[in-house]
Amino acid sequence: MISYAYGRDGRRVQLYYLDDHHVHVEREIEALRAAWQRLRGEDWTEDAAAARRIDRRSAREINLLRAMSWSMFSVLAFTVLFVVLLLTDNVFLGPEWILIGPVLVFLAVWLGGSLFGAGDDGR
């Protein structure tokens, strides 16, 4: 488990040595959160621009993971398709498509999600 904090501008900062190899993560994060709430003051309000920035970053990461997942699964699909075509003496796709196909799938899913806003709601 890796822990992150967000700065005032919404930028993510990794909290080094606050991971499950060095400390009890839940206890340490609860202590940090309690100290932050105590020190931030009563007049603290959430920065809307920083929240939007955090949400956009999260949507981009989700979109990237979705594209990588589709790409990895397409390796299997293109390999099976190639073997089937090879066994049936059909030379429709060459072996290079086992590598080219997943790249095209990645680009299609990644760019499609970026252009059409998929993942903006966190799904």
N, C-alpha and C positions, 0 to 999 in steps of 0.2 A: 504494500500500500504506500502510495506517495501522496504527500500533502502539499496543498497550494494555498496561498493567500492572494487576495486581490488588493492592489493599491488604490489610491484615491481616483486615479484615472481609468481604472478598470483593467489594468495590466496584471497578468497572472505572474506570481513569483513562487518558485518552488521553495518549500521550507526544508532545507537540507537537514539531515539527521532526525527528521520527524517522520520516520517510517517504521514499519513493523519489524525491522531488524534491530533498531536501536532503543525504542521506547514503546510503552503502551499507548498506541495512537489515540484512541478515543479519550483517554484520561488527559493526555497532553493537549489535544485540541479543545476539550472542554475548559481546561485551565486558561488557554490562550483566549478563547472566546469570552470567558468571564472577565479576564483582565481588560480586554478590548472594550467590552460593554461598560465597565467601570470607568475607564479612562477617556472614552469618547465624549462624554458630557451629555447633559440632558437635551441640548439643542441640536443634537445630531439628526440629520435627515439623509435618506438615501439619495445618492447622486444619480439622476435619471440617465445622463449621458454615459456614465460608467456602467450602469445596469444594462443599457442597450449594447454597449461594447462587449460585455461579458456574454450576453445572449447571442450576439452575432458570432463570436468566437466559438461558442458551444455548437451553434448550428453548422459552422464550417467543419468542425471536428467530426460531428455526426455524419455529415455528407461525405467527408473523406473516408471514414470507416465503412460507410455503406458501399462506396465505390470499390474499396479494397476487397471487401467481402464478395461482392459480385464478381470481381476480377478473379479472385482465387477459385471460386466455384466454377467459373467458366474455363479454367485450365482443365479441370476434370471433364467438363462437357466437350471441349475441343479435342481432348485426348481420346475419349470414347468415340467421338465422331470420326476422328482420323483412323482409329483402329478398325472400326466398322467399314469405312470406305476402303481401307487397305485390304481387308479380308474379302471384300466383294469385288476386288479388282477395279474399283472406281477411283480414278485419280482426280477427283473434283477439288480436293484441298491438299496442298503439300504439307509436309511436317512443319514448315515455318509458321503455319497458322496456329499451331499450339502455343506459340509465343506472341504472334501478332494479334490474335483474337482477344486474349485477355487484356492487352493494352487498349484495344479499341473499346472493349466493354467498360474498362475503367474510365476512359475518357468520356464515353457516352453518359455513364451514370454520374460521374463527378461534375461534368459541365452541365448536364441536364438538371441536376439538383441545384447547381449554382444559378443557372439562368431562370429556372422556374420556381425557385424558392422552396424546394423540398427540404424538409428538415428545420424550417424556421420555428415550428411549434414543438421541436424536440422529439418528433417521431420520425 
